[in-house]
Amino acid sequence: MKLGTIKSAVEGNCMKLAALKERTYQTWLIDYLIDDPETPVQTATTDLAFKSVIRDRFGDLRRKATWEAAFATIEAKSMYDHFDERHFLIEHNFIEFPEQYGYNEYVPQILEQFLQLKGGMECIVSGLQSVLKNGLFATTKPAILNFLQLGYQVAKRLELEQAFSSAMADSLPLLTASAA
């Protein structure tokens, strides 16, 4: 299933299970294709190695919650491993792409997984600071401010709100300038 097909498999704001499986598979493949370009590309339902990894790490393949957890974890790790430009990490990976490809509903879970990665908080904070300092390329100020609020809420849920707030404290002048 191609991204365009996945996009059409989204109902309203809720991704269908088949699209979620394929999106998870495509993200998972990135790491495996980089390591071994000879890896045969199949589908989420036919790739036994993929299904085994998902089952072992996340649980019952029949449950949507399994696929949601797998997608959030694999997507966060892929973003962390393959997106060095932190400014675009925020604008593209956390704001533009989820909306464009129909997985906006999973951004909080992806962000939660990302913040739990070693150095994840620093990536998010420096990306937000870069966006606030250098301006926007692909999105809007309200979208950035909404993402900042989401970042704080997720950090609070992870009991990292102090670290998040402290890290963003240097950005207070940038925030007030951006809000204007």
Summary of the structure (lengths in Angstrom):
residues: 180
radius of gyration: 17.0
end to end distance: 43.1
largest distance: 52.5
contacts: 536
relative contact order: 0.10
helix: 74%
strand: 2%
